[in-house]
Amino acid sequence: MQDCIFCKILGGEIPSTQVYQDDYVVAIMDIRPVHLGHVLLIPRDHVEQTLDMDAPTLMHMTAAMQFVARGVVSATRADGWNLGANSGAAAGQAVFHAHWHIIPRYTGDGLKHWADEAVTHDQLTEMGGKIRAELTKEL
């Protein structure tokens, strides 16, 4: 895609610090990291979000995520790590080329997690039924 910053990075038009690559994915250092060691895992093919990936790409993304995350945790001596994928503008996606964030985390680092929502058992049951119905349509 012509105006996509990740496509430009993958095409060598914009420099990046790569830490991993294979035929399906590339992992680069995030230039605005949450913590040093924050890596972006990007599929080579331009797709807008994770839900748009074909099965082989998604399988490679998952395997590469595990491999790269082990390297991130080891190199940064992190106490844990987060995997993040913002899909859609409402979820905070700013670059509309699918990518996953691998973020090293440290005990007491001050980063907050999202707040939970108070719901009833009936609401969970109702929504669970709706989700199961949608998944049945996909089969």
N, C-alpha and C positions, 0 to 999 in steps of 0.2 A: 504494500500500500504506500502510495507516494508521500503522504504527509505524516506517516507513523514514525515516531522517534525510535521505537524498538526495531522497526524494519530497517531504518537507516543505520542503527548500531549493528544489526545483523549483516547488513550489506557493506560494512566497513566505512561508511560515510561519516560516522561519528565515532570517536575513540571510546573504548571501554576497557575495563580490566576484567578479562575472562578468567574464571576459575575452573570451568568444566564445559565441554561441548561433546555432542555426538550428532548423529544424523538427524535427530528430531528436536533437540533442545540445546540451549546455551545458558550458562549461569554466569552472571556478571555481578561485580560489586555495585551496590546501590550508591549513587553519588550524594544522596541525602539520607544517610542511614539513621535508623532509630538508635542503633549501637554500631560501633565499628565491627565489621564482620557481617553486616546485613547484606544478603545476596538476593538477587532477582533471578528466578528461573523462568525462561521465556521459550515458548515453542518457536521453532524456525518458521513454520507456516503462520501467516497472519490469520488469526481468528480473534474475534472480539473478546470472548470470555471463555472460561473453562467449559461451560455447557456447549460450546460450539466445537470443541475438539473432537477429532475422530478417535476411535478406540486405540489404535496403535500409538498416536501421539500422547494420549492420556496415560497409557501404560508406561511409556518412556518418561513422561513427566513425573509420575509417581515413583518410579525406580530411581530416577536422577535426584528427586527431592530427598529421598532417604539417604542416598550416597553423599550428596552435597551437605545435607544437614549434619551428618556425622563429622564431616571435615570442618564445618563451621564450629560446631561445639568443641571439637578437639583443639582447633587452632586458637579459639578465643577463650578457652577454659570456662565456657559459660556453664551456669548452673541448670539451664534449661533452654528451650527455644520455642518460638512461635512460628506457625505456618499460617500465612494470611493470603487471601485472594479476594480482592474487592471486585465484585461483578456487577456492573451497572452503575450509573451515576449516583443513584440513591444509596449505594453501598460504599461510595467514596472512590470509585474507579476514575482515575484522571487520565490514564493512557489506555486507549481502547484497543489494545493488543493484549491478549491474555498473558498473565504473569503471576507467579507466586512469590511471596516474600518469605525468606527464611531469615529469622531474626534471632540472634543470640540474646538470652535473657539472664539476668543476675538477681540473686536474692536481694531484696531491698532496693532495686533499681528505680523505684518510684513510678514505673509505668502502670497505668490503670487498665483494667479490663472493662469490657462493656457491662453496663448494669443489667440486671435481670428484670423481668416483668412479672408482676404478680398475676397469676391466672388461677382459675378454679380447675378442679378435676374434670368437671363437665366440659369446660372449654378445651382442655387437652384431649378428651375423648372425641369431641366433635371435630377438632382440627386433625387429629390422628386419622379419623375416618375419611376426611376429605383428601388427605395426602395418600392414604392407601388406595382410594378410588383413582387418583391421578396416576399412581404407579401402575395400577392394573391396566389403564389405558395404554401405557407405554409398552407393556408386554406383548 
